[in-house]
Amino acid sequence: MVITNRIASDVRRQAEARRSRRVLVVEDEAPLRVIVRRNLEHRGIHVTEAGTVAEALAAARGDPPDLLVLDINLPDRSGWEVLRELRLSGSVPRTIVMSAARVPRDRLREFGVAAFLPKPFPIDALVRLVTSEAEA
């Protein structure tokens, strides 16, 4: 009984940690952005969306996220610009990069990217990455 209660308590604590996490999803393809948001919110994660670098920077500066899910090919500038700007302000959240473009490992290391997910990907793969980062 004590072990069962402890396990239940750990599960509740992990769920609370995910709920308290804020994720900023930066993706210019609205249908994919909505799918990602819905899947993460279904797991109790608070999600903010952005479709451009300008929107991403405004959102990140207004309510700094705990985790950034970032596309590289954005309509106004490169997703790398989001990371550069945030680095200059001193507040770069852990980042998962998702991109159809080939991304050099040097670039991932340069920005300290936690994970890279090439497009197309199964949504479950992204959800697993985000929830594991939220618990980290």
NORFEN-V334069 format. One record per backbone hydrogen bond with DSSP energy under -0.5 kcal/mol. CO is the residue of the C=O (numbers start at 1). NH is the residue of the N-H. Records with the same first field share a line. If there is no record, write none. Layout:
CO->NH / NH
//
This chain:
1->5
2->6
3->7
4->8
5->9
6->10
7->11
8->12
9->13
10->14
11->15
12->16
13->17
14->18
15->19
16->20
17->21
18->21
21->46
22->66 / 67
23->25 / 48
24->26 / 69
25->27 / 50
26->71
28->30
29->33
30->34
31->35
32->36
33->37
34->38
35->39
36->40
37->41
38->42
39->43
40->43 / 45
41->44
46->23
48->25
50->27
51->75
52->56
53->57
54->58
55->59
56->60
57->61
58->62
59->63
66->94
67->24
68->70 / 96
69->26
70->98
72->74 / 79
77->74
78->81 / 82
79->82 / 83
80->84
81->85
82->86
83->87
84->88
85->89
86->90 / 91
87->90
91->93
94->68
95->97 / 114 / 115
96->70
97->117
98->72
99->119
102->104
104->107 / 108
105->109
106->110
107->111
108->113
109->112
115->97
117->99
122->125 / 126
123->127
124->128
125->129
126->130
127->131
128->132
129->133
130->134
131->135
132->136
133->136
//
